[in-house]
Each structure stands twice: as C-alpha cells, then as structure tokens.
Amino acid sequence: MLREFAKCLVREDASLLDALRVLDQGAIRIALVVTAEGRFVGGLTDGDVRRAILAGAALDGPLAPFVNRRVVTLGPRAGRVEALEVMQARSVGQVPVVDEQGRIHGIHLLRDIVRPQDRDNWAVVMAGGLGTRLGALTQSLPKPMLRVAGRPILERIVLHLAGHGVRRIFLSVNYLAHVIEDHFGDGSRFGVEIAYLREDRPLGTGGALSLLGAPPTRPVVVMNGDLVTQANIGDMLAFHERQGALGTVGLRRYRHEVPFGCVELDGDRVTGFEEKPLVSRLVNAGIYVLSPELVARVPRGEPFALPQLFVDCLSNGETVAGYEIADDWIDVGQHEQLRAAGGES
C-alpha cells in the first residue's frame, strides 16, 4: 500500500490541467479526487483525461464532470491478498483504501503486490569456469553465456534472483570475462546492481567469495553459473533463517534406474534378486546460503572448493541445513543436459 499518497490527491473543484500535473507527479496512473473536506470522491486516470480532451473539454476547465465516481475501494483492514483478488476480478491496477468516513488512507498497487519485496541479501554467481566438457561451444563464449531458449543461462539466473527480490549481485569472472561484463554492465537494464569479482586465476567453486570488498551483513546466496532452475530463492533464505544454520545446501533428488537385474549376496550365497532397481539420492544442487560468519572463513585469494566449508562445519559440530529443491533444476555441464534445458529431446 502506498504510504505517501498526498501527491496523488486532487481537489474536486480543480481543473483538468491540475489533474494532469497530479497524474505526472504521482506516477501511479490515477489521480485520487477528494472534496475540500478531504473525503474521497473518485478517480481520474490518464484515459479519462484523454477522453475529456477528445470530447472538447478545455484543459483549464473543471475536472468534476469526468471523475469516475464508481472506483472500487477497500477498507483499511483489507490485506494484500484481498486487494489482489479485487484487482484481478475488476481488471484494475489500483484500489484506493477508504474508511467508513470517506477518508483515504492509501492505495493498493498491483505493481507493488506482484513485485517481490526487495531483500538486503547479496547473491554471488560463479561464472568463471572454462566449460571444457562442452568443447567447441565454449571456445569463444563462457559456458554461463550459452543460450537456452533464446536467453543466456547467466541472464536467466540474474533475472531469477531479481524476481525473488535480490538486487545486489556479484558475478565471479575469469574465462572470457569481457563477454559477461559487456553483456551485463552495471546491471541497471536488468533491474539489479551488478559488481564483478575478477579472478586472476581460477579460484574453484568458492574462492571468489574472498574477493568481496566488504563483508556481508546478511546471509548470502551463492550459485553456480551454469544452472537453469526455478528454485524458490526466497523460500530457501527463509528456511535458512528458521534453521538457524551457518550454511544451507540446496539439494536435488537424483533418481537412476540400474539397467540390469541386481543380485544380493550373503558371502557366496545368493539371497535375492531385484530387477532394474531405482536408486534415489540427494545431490548437491550448486545453490547455497551462507551466513556472514561462514563467508569470512573462505581463504583469501586461494583456490577453494565451497563444499569444504560445510565439511568443516560438520567436523566442528556446527549446524548445516539441507534444503530440497522441488522446482525445475538442470546443471548444464554436458551437451545432453544443455539440450534438455532447451527443451530438446
């Protein structure tokens, strides 16, 4: 709900030009029309003003005849869910909040309800790998910049993080770093702020964390740069907080059917048969949440495997949580996986 709505108000006895100024200043596509006593009367949109002018109204003429006095409103107790339901039912993008006395308290905006709440968590995406298993595809292009369904994998990750409210993103780069930096720049055209962790030499899956200029104050999301996933980052961050863990590992259930009949033995004696059994294991999905304390343990400027952090935590008796990812997830490391990510059989 918009807190500062005074600049969106216009008096009922004002002119159409006054309404246009309010529409421009308020930037929510509606002017909230009130009486001299401050009681809500209705709304006036860009479209209402345009139709008034096309009908011959003068800009210095009164706006009152063109006010929509049937604007749907909600009371102060209505929540975001109810507001969203009303917007969807009435096909509107704004619902004013008005009490029983006709006083306006604010306005629900569809763009605010749909847009995720910005988080102060950072994300670090490891995008400096060589991608040698993909052969010629990565000779002139970093693996994270390979396209899946028309969009670079790394761009999908950046937009996915932004979609969960993560606006401060660090990209670790090494191999063909300029390709990544030229594409993303400062991140503004993707709705985020991007900075680069430049590796002079490959630092493994975790070493680039030591290149963060200032220590984080909130848990940090760390992701491999070759993932095509819809993992719920917001839910994973909330899970990490609830668990009170130093670190959380994203997990993916991997199932494999053994293509042969299997035999069980007790010594030299056969005790059973199982035809083509299905083996199910939880595997590391390459998505992590690290507390600031854990980030500080990464050795400075040295190659480092990120899972070692969690091994050390377990050795110290410290809490490591496992978050199972039920959403789409593909690690694009080989040709077959790349084709699968693009929807190819």
Residue frames relative to the residue before (quaternion, step in Angstrom):
aa qw qx qy qz dx dy dz
M 1.0000 0.0000 0.0000 0.0000 0.00 0.00 0.00
L 0.4819 -0.6806 0.4765 0.2784 3.52 -0.87 0.97
R 0.3122 -0.7723 0.5256 0.1728 3.57 -0.71 1.05
E 0.7633 0.2886 -0.1650 0.5539 3.58 0.86 -0.93
F 0.0912 0.8363 -0.5301 0.1066 3.56 0.08 1.31
A 0.4046 0.7435 -0.4655 0.2586 3.63 1.26 -0.08
K 0.6787 0.4954 -0.3046 0.4485 3.60 0.99 -0.77
C 0.6392 0.5098 -0.3299 0.4719 3.59 1.29 -0.08
L 0.5736 0.6048 -0.3695 0.4107 3.59 1.30 -0.01
V 0.0024 -0.7676 0.6409 0.0008 3.54 -1.17 0.70
R 0.4914 -0.6777 0.4654 0.2876 3.56 -0.98 0.86
E 0.5840 -0.6057 0.4242 0.3350 3.56 -1.14 0.71
D 0.7122 0.4321 -0.2596 0.4885 3.60 1.14 -0.59
A 0.4546 0.6820 -0.4509 0.3535 3.60 1.24 0.33
S 0.5526 -0.6103 0.4597 0.3329 3.55 -1.36 0.09
L 0.6660 -0.4713 0.3884 0.4282 3.55 -1.32 0.15
L 0.6186 0.5373 -0.3457 0.4574 3.57 1.07 -0.71
D 0.6147 0.5287 -0.3414 0.4755 3.60 1.03 -0.74
A 0.6480 0.5204 -0.3143 0.4589 3.58 0.96 -0.86
L 0.6342 0.5281 -0.3305 0.4579 3.59 1.01 -0.81
R 0.6396 0.5209 -0.3272 0.4610 3.58 0.98 -0.81
V 0.6596 0.5014 -0.3044 0.4699 3.58 0.98 -0.86
L 0.6261 0.5344 -0.3306 0.4617 3.57 1.00 -0.79
D 0.6685 0.4999 -0.2911 0.4674 3.55 1.00 -0.86
Q 0.7019 0.4686 -0.2669 0.4653 3.59 0.91 -0.91
G 0.7011 0.4877 -0.2741 0.4421 3.55 0.93 -0.90
A 0.1430 -0.8525 0.4893 0.1158 3.57 1.18 -0.67
I 0.5741 0.5560 -0.4226 0.4274 3.59 0.98 0.81
R 0.5367 -0.6890 0.3553 0.3333 3.57 1.33 0.42
I 0.7472 0.2521 -0.2299 0.5704 3.58 1.19 0.42
A 0.2457 -0.7175 0.6312 0.1628 3.54 -1.15 0.76
L 0.3108 -0.7523 0.5567 0.1657 3.57 -0.87 1.00
V 0.2166 -0.8194 0.5248 0.0787 3.55 -0.37 1.27
V 0.0171 -0.8055 0.5910 -0.0403 3.57 -0.82 1.06
T 0.5356 -0.5965 0.4847 0.3498 3.54 -1.30 0.36
A 0.7010 -0.4363 0.3387 0.4512 3.56 -1.31 0.06
E 0.6817 0.4682 -0.2785 0.4884 3.59 1.19 -0.55
G 0.5853 -0.6276 0.3495 0.3761 3.58 1.27 0.02
R 0.4766 0.6591 -0.4556 0.3617 3.60 1.20 0.26
F 0.5050 -0.6735 0.4571 0.2871 3.54 -0.99 0.90
V 0.2034 -0.7939 0.5680 0.0757 3.54 -0.90 1.03
G 0.7213 -0.3457 0.2773 0.5323 3.57 0.85 -0.95
G 0.4993 -0.6572 0.4799 0.2975 3.53 -1.24 -0.38
L 0.1490 -0.7554 0.6319 0.0885 3.52 -1.29 0.45
T 0.1582 -0.8129 0.5578 0.0548 3.57 -0.55 1.17
D 0.7013 -0.4104 0.3597 0.4587 3.55 -1.33 0.05
G 0.6647 0.5208 -0.2985 0.4449 3.53 0.97 -0.91
D 0.6238 0.5389 -0.3392 0.4532 3.60 1.03 -0.76
V 0.6673 0.4931 -0.2972 0.4724 3.58 0.95 -0.93
R 0.6450 0.5271 -0.3238 0.4486 3.59 0.94 -0.84
R 0.6713 0.4880 -0.3022 0.4689 3.57 0.93 -0.87
A 0.6127 0.5480 -0.3475 0.4510 3.60 1.08 -0.71
I 0.6686 0.4954 -0.2961 0.4690 3.58 0.93 -0.92
L 0.6542 0.5065 -0.3134 0.4661 3.60 0.97 -0.83
A 0.6672 0.4864 -0.2959 0.4803 3.57 1.19 -0.56
G 0.6491 -0.5607 0.3016 0.4164 3.58 1.30 0.10
A 0.4363 0.6983 -0.4694 0.3189 3.61 1.22 0.09
A 0.4041 -0.6992 0.5370 0.2438 3.56 -1.10 0.72
L 0.5765 -0.6074 0.4179 0.3521 3.56 -1.08 0.70
D 0.7076 0.4230 -0.2717 0.4965 3.60 1.09 -0.61
G 0.5005 0.6495 -0.4233 0.3853 3.56 1.29 0.19
P 0.6669 -0.5276 0.3457 0.3966 3.60 -1.23 0.32
L 0.4153 -0.7118 0.5130 0.2404 3.54 -1.12 0.69
A 0.4801 0.7344 -0.4065 0.2545 3.58 1.21 -0.59
P 0.6803 0.5039 -0.3334 0.4149 3.66 0.82 -0.81
F 0.7372 0.4360 -0.2231 0.4654 3.59 1.16 -0.48
V 0.4379 0.7046 -0.4537 0.3255 3.58 1.30 0.11
N 0.3468 -0.6940 0.5903 0.2227 3.57 -1.04 0.82
R 0.1438 -0.8378 0.5253 0.0370 3.56 -0.26 1.29
R 0.6434 0.4939 -0.3294 0.4832 3.56 1.29 0.21
V 0.2246 0.7881 -0.5356 0.2040 3.56 1.12 0.66
V 0.4194 -0.6933 0.5225 0.2653 3.58 -0.85 0.93
T 0.0676 -0.7980 0.5988 0.0070 3.58 -0.96 0.90
L 0.2347 -0.7335 0.6149 0.1700 3.53 -1.35 0.21
G 0.5129 -0.6369 0.4808 0.3165 3.55 -1.22 0.46
P 0.6961 -0.5021 0.3173 0.4032 3.59 -1.23 0.35
R 0.6631 0.5223 -0.3144 0.4343 3.62 1.12 -0.51
A 0.5239 0.6489 -0.4125 0.3665 3.59 1.20 -0.30
G 0.3182 -0.7698 0.5290 0.1623 3.57 -0.95 0.90
R 0.7482 -0.4075 0.2905 0.4356 3.52 -1.37 -0.03
V 0.6348 0.5402 -0.3404 0.4352 3.58 1.00 -0.80
E 0.6647 0.4870 -0.3028 0.4789 3.57 0.90 -0.91
A 0.6332 0.5302 -0.3342 0.4542 3.59 0.99 -0.80
L 0.6551 0.5072 -0.3143 0.4634 3.59 0.94 -0.86
E 0.6415 0.5244 -0.3306 0.4519 3.59 0.96 -0.80
V 0.6516 0.5068 -0.3128 0.4698 3.58 0.98 -0.85
M 0.6492 0.5230 -0.3196 0.4505 3.59 0.93 -0.89
Q 0.6743 0.4869 -0.3000 0.4671 3.57 0.93 -0.88
A 0.6696 0.5083 -0.3024 0.4492 3.59 0.98 -0.83
R 0.7747 0.3468 -0.1674 0.5016 3.57 1.01 -0.84
S 0.3658 -0.7571 0.4647 0.2776 3.60 1.32 -0.02
V 0.4782 0.6281 -0.4658 0.3998 3.57 0.84 1.03
G 0.3836 -0.7395 0.5123 0.2086 3.54 -1.22 0.48
Q 0.7563 0.2644 -0.1663 0.5749 3.60 1.30 -0.04
V 0.0131 -0.7744 0.6325 0.0077 3.57 -1.06 0.78
P 0.3164 -0.7622 0.5314 0.1913 3.62 -0.46 1.15
V 0.3254 -0.7152 0.5883 0.1910 3.54 -1.23 0.64
V 0.0446 0.8163 -0.5637 0.1179 3.57 -0.43 1.27
D 0.3441 -0.7485 0.5267 0.2095 3.59 -0.88 0.90
E 0.7419 -0.4305 0.2808 0.4307 3.59 -1.32 0.06
Q 0.6736 0.4778 -0.2907 0.4832 3.59 1.20 -0.48
G 0.5694 -0.6254 0.3715 0.3829 3.57 1.27 0.09
R 0.4817 0.6497 -0.4506 0.3779 3.60 1.24 0.22
I 0.3482 -0.7423 0.5372 0.1981 3.54 -0.94 0.90
H 0.2196 -0.8065 0.5440 0.0739 3.55 -0.89 1.03
G 0.7727 -0.2173 0.1760 0.5699 3.56 1.18 -0.40
I 0.3073 -0.7361 0.5634 0.2149 3.55 -1.19 -0.40
H 0.3420 -0.6998 0.5902 0.2120 3.54 -1.07 0.83
L 0.1234 -0.7889 0.6003 0.0450 3.58 -0.92 0.97
L 0.5186 -0.6547 0.4572 0.3058 3.54 -0.88 0.98
R 0.6509 0.5373 -0.3298 0.4229 3.59 0.93 -0.88
D 0.6698 0.4836 -0.3073 0.4723 3.61 1.09 -0.62
I 0.6506 0.5091 -0.3224 0.4622 3.57 1.06 -0.70
V 0.7025 0.4575 -0.2662 0.4757 3.56 0.93 -0.91
R 0.6577 0.5003 -0.3146 0.4670 3.58 0.97 -0.83
P 0.4487 -0.6970 0.4795 0.2880 3.61 -0.81 0.89
Q 0.5514 -0.5911 0.4685 0.3564 3.52 -1.19 0.54
D 0.4704 -0.6808 0.4808 0.2901 3.56 -0.84 0.98
R 0.2378 -0.7662 0.5853 0.1178 3.55 -1.03 0.88
D 0.3886 -0.7049 0.5317 0.2636 3.55 -1.17 0.47
N 0.4176 0.6729 -0.4866 0.3689 3.58 1.25 0.42
W 0.3357 -0.7060 0.5829 0.2215 3.56 -1.13 0.66
A 0.1792 -0.7320 0.6355 0.1683 3.54 -1.37 0.22
V 0.1354 -0.7515 0.6410 0.0777 3.53 -1.14 0.78
V 0.1028 -0.7951 0.5973 0.0234 3.57 -0.72 1.11
M 0.3207 -0.7647 0.5350 0.1618 3.55 -0.70 1.14
A 0.0873 0.8387 -0.5215 0.1307 3.58 -0.21 1.29
G 0.5201 0.6861 -0.3855 0.3317 3.59 1.17 0.44
G 0.4434 0.7358 -0.4311 0.2760 3.60 1.26 0.03
L 0.5566 -0.6374 0.4376 0.3041 3.55 -1.28 0.49
G 0.2484 -0.8000 0.5136 0.1857 3.60 1.06 -0.63
T 0.1624 0.8476 -0.4938 0.1065 3.58 1.08 0.72
R 0.6139 0.5754 -0.3613 0.4019 3.61 1.07 -0.60
L 0.6748 0.4811 -0.3014 0.4715 3.59 1.21 -0.33
G 0.4389 -0.7659 0.4082 0.2327 3.55 1.30 0.31
A 0.8696 -0.0496 0.0538 0.4883 3.54 -0.96 -0.97
L 0.5581 0.6304 -0.3925 0.3701 3.60 1.12 -0.54
T 0.7780 0.3276 -0.1657 0.5098 3.58 1.07 -0.69
Q 0.3578 0.7359 -0.5028 0.2786 3.61 1.14 0.45
S 0.8080 0.1760 -0.0917 0.5547 3.58 1.01 -0.71
L 0.7302 0.3372 -0.1995 0.5598 3.56 1.30 0.14
P 0.4446 -0.6701 0.5091 0.3069 3.63 -0.83 0.85
K 0.6191 -0.5796 0.3736 0.3757 3.57 -1.01 0.74
P 0.6731 0.4980 -0.3334 0.4333 3.67 0.84 -0.77
M 0.6750 0.4836 -0.3030 0.4677 3.60 1.22 -0.31
L 0.4048 0.6774 -0.5021 0.3537 3.61 1.22 0.20
R 0.4187 -0.7358 0.4822 0.2254 3.55 -0.99 0.83
V 0.0797 -0.7431 0.6631 0.0414 3.51 -1.14 0.82
A 0.8270 -0.0877 -0.0060 0.5552 3.55 -0.59 1.21
G 0.7777 -0.4156 0.1800 0.4361 3.55 0.87 1.05
R 0.7441 0.3406 -0.2112 0.5345 3.61 1.22 -0.06
P 0.5289 -0.6290 0.4503 0.3489 3.64 -0.93 0.79
I 0.5928 -0.5896 0.4148 0.3590 3.57 -1.06 0.82
L 0.6794 0.5044 -0.2999 0.4406 3.57 0.86 -0.96
E 0.6180 0.5284 -0.3460 0.4681 3.59 1.06 -0.65
R 0.6172 0.5365 -0.3396 0.4647 3.56 1.05 -0.75
I 0.6487 0.5141 -0.3174 0.4627 3.59 0.98 -0.83
V 0.6561 0.5163 -0.3123 0.4533 3.58 0.88 -0.96
L 0.6838 0.4717 -0.2889 0.4759 3.60 0.86 -0.92
H 0.6272 0.5369 -0.3362 0.4530 3.58 1.06 -0.71
L 0.6476 0.5038 -0.3117 0.4791 3.57 0.99 -0.84
A 0.6422 0.5142 -0.3183 0.4711 3.58 0.97 -0.86
G 0.6424 0.5440 -0.3151 0.4383 3.57 1.05 -0.75
H 0.7040 0.3865 -0.2494 0.5411 3.55 1.28 -0.34
G 0.6565 -0.5782 0.2961 0.3835 3.56 1.20 0.51
V 0.5211 0.6109 -0.4331 0.4095 3.61 1.24 0.13
R 0.0893 -0.8550 0.5109 -0.0091 3.58 -0.36 1.25
R 0.6969 0.3932 -0.2607 0.5401 3.62 1.24 -0.29
I 0.0488 0.8271 -0.5483 0.1136 3.55 -0.29 1.31
F 0.1672 -0.7567 0.6267 0.0815 3.54 -1.03 0.93
L 0.1525 -0.7709 0.6133 0.0804 3.57 -0.92 0.94
S 0.2482 -0.7422 0.6005 0.1644 3.57 -0.75 1.03
V 0.0262 -0.8240 0.5636 -0.0528 3.58 -0.70 1.10
N 0.0259 0.7658 -0.6424 0.0162 3.52 -1.26 0.61
Y 0.7906 0.2883 -0.1489 0.5194 3.57 0.20 -1.31
L 0.8427 -0.0825 -0.0009 0.5320 3.57 -0.75 1.15
A 0.0652 0.8554 -0.5088 0.0723 3.55 1.01 0.91
H 0.6221 0.5782 -0.3552 0.3905 3.59 0.99 -0.78
V 0.5892 0.5718 -0.3759 0.4296 3.61 1.10 -0.62
I 0.6766 0.4819 -0.2800 0.4812 3.56 0.96 -0.90
E 0.6894 0.4898 -0.2881 0.4493 3.58 0.85 -0.97
D 0.6404 0.5167 -0.3308 0.4621 3.59 1.01 -0.73
H 0.6730 0.5099 -0.2976 0.4456 3.58 1.03 -0.77
F 0.7955 0.3421 -0.1610 0.4735 3.58 0.81 -0.97
G 0.1897 -0.7987 0.5492 0.1565 3.62 1.04 -0.60
D 0.7825 -0.2809 0.2225 0.5092 3.58 -0.88 -0.92
G 0.5884 -0.6258 0.3431 0.3800 3.58 1.30 0.14
S 0.4610 0.7294 -0.4333 0.2600 3.59 1.22 -0.29
R 0.6884 0.4783 -0.3146 0.4453 3.60 0.93 -0.71
F 0.6676 0.4372 -0.2999 0.5227 3.57 1.33 -0.02
G 0.5526 -0.6537 0.3683 0.3628 3.56 1.29 0.19
V 0.6758 0.4375 -0.2941 0.5151 3.58 1.23 0.43
E 0.3959 -0.6581 0.5685 0.2949 3.54 -1.36 -0.01
I 0.0835 -0.8247 0.5594 -0.0018 3.57 -0.55 1.19
A 0.0283 -0.7458 0.6654 0.0158 3.53 -1.11 0.86
Y 0.3686 -0.7550 0.5147 0.1712 3.55 -1.20 0.57
L 0.2177 -0.7229 0.6438 0.1252 3.52 -1.11 0.87
R 0.1296 -0.8438 0.5197 0.0321 3.56 -0.10 1.31
E 0.2245 -0.7873 0.5671 0.0902 3.54 -0.60 1.23
D 0.3534 -0.7277 0.5483 0.2121 3.59 -0.74 1.03
R 0.7550 0.0388 -0.0331 0.6538 3.54 1.27 -0.50
P 0.6415 -0.5338 0.3580 0.4188 3.61 -1.12 0.49
L 0.1763 -0.8178 0.5454 0.0523 3.56 -0.79 1.08
G 0.6002 -0.5989 0.3624 0.3870 3.57 1.18 0.45
T 0.7431 -0.4362 0.2912 0.4156 3.54 -1.31 -0.26
G 0.8054 0.2737 -0.1482 0.5044 3.60 1.19 -0.19
G 0.5160 0.7021 -0.4009 0.2831 3.58 1.18 -0.47
A 0.6083 0.5858 -0.3590 0.3973 3.60 1.08 -0.65
L 0.5285 0.6352 -0.4138 0.3822 3.60 1.18 -0.37
S 0.6220 0.5512 -0.3435 0.4373 3.58 1.14 -0.54
L 0.6313 0.5509 -0.3302 0.4347 3.60 1.26 -0.26
L 0.4141 0.6889 -0.4884 0.3395 3.59 1.24 0.05
G 0.4771 -0.7211 0.4230 0.2712 3.57 -0.67 1.08
A 0.7882 0.1263 -0.0490 0.6003 3.56 0.93 -0.91
P 0.5304 -0.6340 0.4424 0.3479 3.59 -1.02 0.64
P 0.4742 -0.6630 0.4860 0.3152 3.62 -0.98 0.74
T 0.3248 -0.7363 0.5590 0.1996 3.56 -1.22 0.48
R 0.7330 0.2970 -0.1888 0.5820 3.57 1.32 -0.19
P 0.6708 -0.4821 0.3538 0.4387 3.61 -1.19 0.35
V 0.2887 -0.7715 0.5552 0.1148 3.54 -1.03 0.91
V 0.3189 -0.7071 0.5983 0.2007 3.57 -1.03 0.85
V 0.0560 -0.7798 0.6234 0.0145 3.57 -0.88 0.97
M 0.0018 0.8148 -0.5776 0.0501 3.57 -0.82 1.03
N 0.4705 -0.6012 0.5554 0.3296 3.51 -1.24 0.52
G 0.4721 -0.7251 0.4397 0.2409 3.56 -1.03 0.79
D 0.6759 0.4804 -0.2987 0.4725 3.60 1.24 0.11
L 0.4624 0.6809 -0.4396 0.3596 3.56 1.15 0.65
V 0.1318 -0.7182 0.6748 0.1071 3.53 -1.15 0.73
T 0.2352 0.8009 -0.4949 0.2415 3.55 -0.17 1.28
Q 0.2664 -0.7195 0.6167 0.1760 3.50 -1.35 0.43
A 0.1843 0.8183 -0.5246 0.1459 3.58 1.18 0.51
N 0.4305 -0.7083 0.5048 0.2411 3.57 -0.95 0.94
I 0.2290 -0.8198 0.5130 0.1111 3.57 0.06 1.32
G 0.6348 0.5363 -0.3335 0.4453 3.58 0.96 -0.80
D 0.6719 0.4881 -0.2938 0.4732 3.56 0.93 -0.89
M 0.6333 0.5312 -0.3284 0.4571 3.59 1.04 -0.75
L 0.6399 0.5096 -0.3228 0.4761 3.60 1.00 -0.78
A 0.6557 0.5006 -0.3116 0.4716 3.59 0.96 -0.84
F 0.6200 0.5416 -0.3248 0.4656 3.58 1.05 -0.79
H 0.6384 0.5339 -0.3152 0.4561 3.57 0.95 -0.93
E 0.6641 0.4996 -0.3017 0.4673 3.59 0.93 -0.88
R 0.6638 0.5137 -0.3107 0.4461 3.59 0.91 -0.89
Q 0.6854 0.4961 -0.2840 0.4510 3.56 1.02 -0.81
G 0.2981 -0.7625 0.5177 0.2483 3.58 1.17 -0.46
A 0.3527 0.7721 -0.4560 0.2676 3.55 1.16 0.68
L 0.5054 -0.5972 0.5166 0.3481 3.54 -1.26 0.42
G 0.8013 -0.0170 0.0347 0.5971 3.53 1.06 -0.76
T 0.1638 -0.7625 0.6182 0.0981 3.53 -1.22 0.60
V 0.2257 -0.7712 0.5865 0.1010 3.54 -0.93 0.99
G 0.3524 -0.7046 0.5730 0.2256 3.56 -0.89 0.93
L 0.1278 -0.8095 0.5727 0.0185 3.56 -0.83 1.04
R 0.1197 -0.7702 0.6228 0.0674 3.52 -1.17 0.63
R 0.3872 -0.7204 0.5195 0.2476 3.58 -0.85 0.91
Y 0.1273 -0.7926 0.5960 0.0197 3.53 -0.74 1.17
R 0.0886 -0.8015 0.5913 0.0083 3.55 -0.78 1.08
H 0.0056 0.7971 -0.6024 0.0405 3.54 -0.95 0.91
E 0.2661 -0.7549 0.5797 0.1523 3.53 -0.87 0.99
V 0.3643 -0.7111 0.5597 0.2197 3.56 -0.72 1.10
P 0.3574 -0.7966 0.4446 0.2001 3.63 -0.52 1.12
F 0.6819 0.4372 -0.2853 0.5124 3.60 1.22 0.31
G 0.5363 -0.5620 0.5007 0.3819 3.51 -1.28 0.24
C 0.2378 -0.7941 0.5485 0.1100 3.60 -0.82 0.98
V 0.2421 -0.7717 0.5808 0.0922 3.51 -1.15 0.81
E 0.2297 -0.7594 0.5938 0.1337 3.57 -1.02 0.86
L 0.1468 -0.8017 0.5782 0.0382 3.52 -0.98 0.96
D 0.1157 -0.7092 0.6843 0.1239 3.50 -1.33 0.47
G 0.7721 -0.0870 0.0014 0.6295 3.53 0.06 1.31
D 0.7652 -0.2836 0.2346 0.5282 3.57 -0.63 -1.12
R 0.6041 0.5931 -0.3329 0.4153 3.52 1.28 0.01
V 0.3940 -0.7118 0.5334 0.2314 3.57 -0.85 1.01
T 0.1291 -0.8185 0.5584 0.0405 3.57 -0.83 1.06
G 0.8313 -0.0615 0.0434 0.5507 3.58 1.16 -0.22
F 0.2547 -0.7301 0.6143 0.1573 3.50 -1.38 0.32
E 0.0031 -0.7685 0.6395 0.0207 3.54 -1.18 0.61
E 0.2867 -0.7965 0.5134 0.1407 3.55 -0.56 1.18
K 0.8539 -0.1506 0.0614 0.4943 3.55 -0.74 1.16
P 0.0202 0.8434 -0.5360 0.0302 3.61 0.60 1.10
L 0.3882 -0.6910 0.5631 0.2337 3.53 -1.29 0.56
V 0.1761 -0.7838 0.5913 0.0704 3.55 -0.67 1.16
S 0.0719 -0.8028 0.5918 0.0022 3.59 -0.83 1.00
R 0.0841 0.7870 -0.6047 0.0891 3.56 -0.81 1.08
L 0.4098 -0.6617 0.5616 0.2808 3.54 -1.27 0.46
V 0.1075 -0.8101 0.5757 0.0274 3.58 -0.75 1.06
N 0.5920 -0.5575 0.4509 0.3680 3.53 -1.29 0.47
A 0.2723 -0.8092 0.5065 0.1205 3.60 -0.63 1.17
G 0.5082 -0.6784 0.4162 0.3291 3.61 1.22 0.02
I 0.6192 0.4567 -0.3554 0.5308 3.57 1.22 0.57
Y 0.0003 0.8223 -0.5652 0.0659 3.57 -0.71 1.08
V 0.1574 -0.7078 0.6649 0.1793 3.50 -1.40 0.23
L 0.0913 -0.8116 0.5771 -0.0003 3.57 -0.71 1.13
S 0.4232 -0.6632 0.5505 0.2795 3.55 -0.99 0.81
P 0.6451 -0.5192 0.3732 0.4183 3.62 -1.15 0.42
E 0.6203 0.5554 -0.3415 0.4361 3.57 1.04 -0.76
L 0.6759 0.4904 -0.2963 0.4636 3.56 0.99 -0.81
V 0.6041 0.5493 -0.3526 0.4573 3.59 1.05 -0.72
A 0.6540 0.5409 -0.3094 0.4290 3.58 1.00 -0.83
R 0.6379 0.5505 -0.3262 0.4285 3.60 1.18 -0.39
V 0.5069 0.6419 -0.4358 0.3755 3.61 1.22 -0.21
P 0.4495 -0.7067 0.4691 0.2801 3.63 -0.70 1.02
R 0.5175 -0.6906 0.4273 0.2697 3.55 -0.93 0.96
G 0.8907 0.0130 -0.0211 0.4540 3.54 -0.90 1.05
E 0.6009 0.5501 -0.3672 0.4488 3.59 1.18 0.46
P 0.5635 -0.5624 0.4572 0.3964 3.59 -1.12 0.52
F 0.0788 0.8087 -0.5717 0.1141 3.55 -0.80 0.99
A 0.3109 -0.7363 0.5738 0.1788 3.56 -0.96 0.93
L 0.4806 -0.7220 0.4182 0.2699 3.57 -0.55 1.17
P 0.6294 0.5431 -0.3702 0.4145 3.68 0.88 -0.71
Q 0.5418 0.6265 -0.4085 0.3835 3.61 1.17 -0.44
L 0.5636 0.5963 -0.3817 0.4255 3.58 1.15 -0.61
F 0.7065 0.4631 -0.2605 0.4675 3.54 0.91 -0.94
V 0.5929 0.5471 -0.3602 0.4683 3.58 1.10 -0.66
D 0.6606 0.5019 -0.3043 0.4681 3.58 0.95 -0.89
C 0.6240 0.5376 -0.3410 0.4532 3.60 0.99 -0.79
L 0.6646 0.5004 -0.3071 0.4623 3.57 0.91 -0.91
S 0.6312 0.5348 -0.3256 0.4577 3.59 1.05 -0.76
N 0.7097 0.4405 -0.2412 0.4941 3.56 1.15 -0.72
G 0.5004 -0.6669 0.4206 0.3577 3.58 1.27 -0.03
E 0.4558 0.6888 -0.4405 0.3518 3.58 1.22 0.46
T 0.5788 -0.6427 0.3984 0.3054 3.55 -1.16 0.69
V 0.0021 0.7439 -0.6678 0.0248 3.52 -0.93 1.05
A 0.1968 -0.7991 0.5604 0.0932 3.59 -0.72 1.05
G 0.2423 -0.7534 0.5930 0.1483 3.54 -1.23 0.52
Y 0.1226 -0.8004 0.5862 0.0245 3.56 -0.68 1.15
E 0.2538 -0.7917 0.5374 0.1410 3.57 -0.48 1.20
I 0.2898 -0.7635 0.5621 0.1312 3.56 -0.80 1.13
A 0.1769 -0.8092 0.5560 0.0690 3.54 -0.57 1.20
D 0.5998 0.5864 -0.3517 0.4156 3.58 1.25 -0.37
D 0.7361 -0.3999 0.2986 0.4572 3.56 -1.33 0.12
W 0.1134 0.7842 -0.5999 0.1110 3.56 -0.99 0.87
I 0.1127 0.7627 -0.6303 0.0913 3.57 -0.84 1.03
D 0.2535 -0.7281 0.6203 0.1447 3.55 -0.95 0.96
V 0.2101 -0.8163 0.5295 0.0956 3.57 -0.30 1.28
G 0.1939 0.8147 -0.5194 0.1702 3.55 0.20 1.27
Q 0.7782 0.2097 -0.1099 0.5816 3.56 1.23 -0.44
H 0.7085 -0.4743 0.3076 0.4225 3.56 -1.27 0.38
E 0.6531 0.5284 -0.3215 0.4370 3.58 0.92 -0.89
Q 0.6740 0.4829 -0.2946 0.4751 3.58 0.97 -0.86
L 0.6224 0.5398 -0.3371 0.4556 3.58 1.04 -0.74
R 0.6527 0.5012 -0.3095 0.4764 3.57 0.99 -0.83
A 0.6435 0.5235 -0.3180 0.4591 3.59 1.01 -0.82
A 0.6426 0.5267 -0.3229 0.4532 3.57 1.00 -0.82
G 0.7096 0.4420 -0.2512 0.4879 3.57 1.11 -0.67
G 0.5740 -0.6273 0.3617 0.3823 3.55 1.30 0.14
E 0.4886 0.6512 -0.4382 0.3811 3.58 1.26 0.32
S 0.4421 -0.6914 0.5045 0.2682 3.56 -1.08 0.67
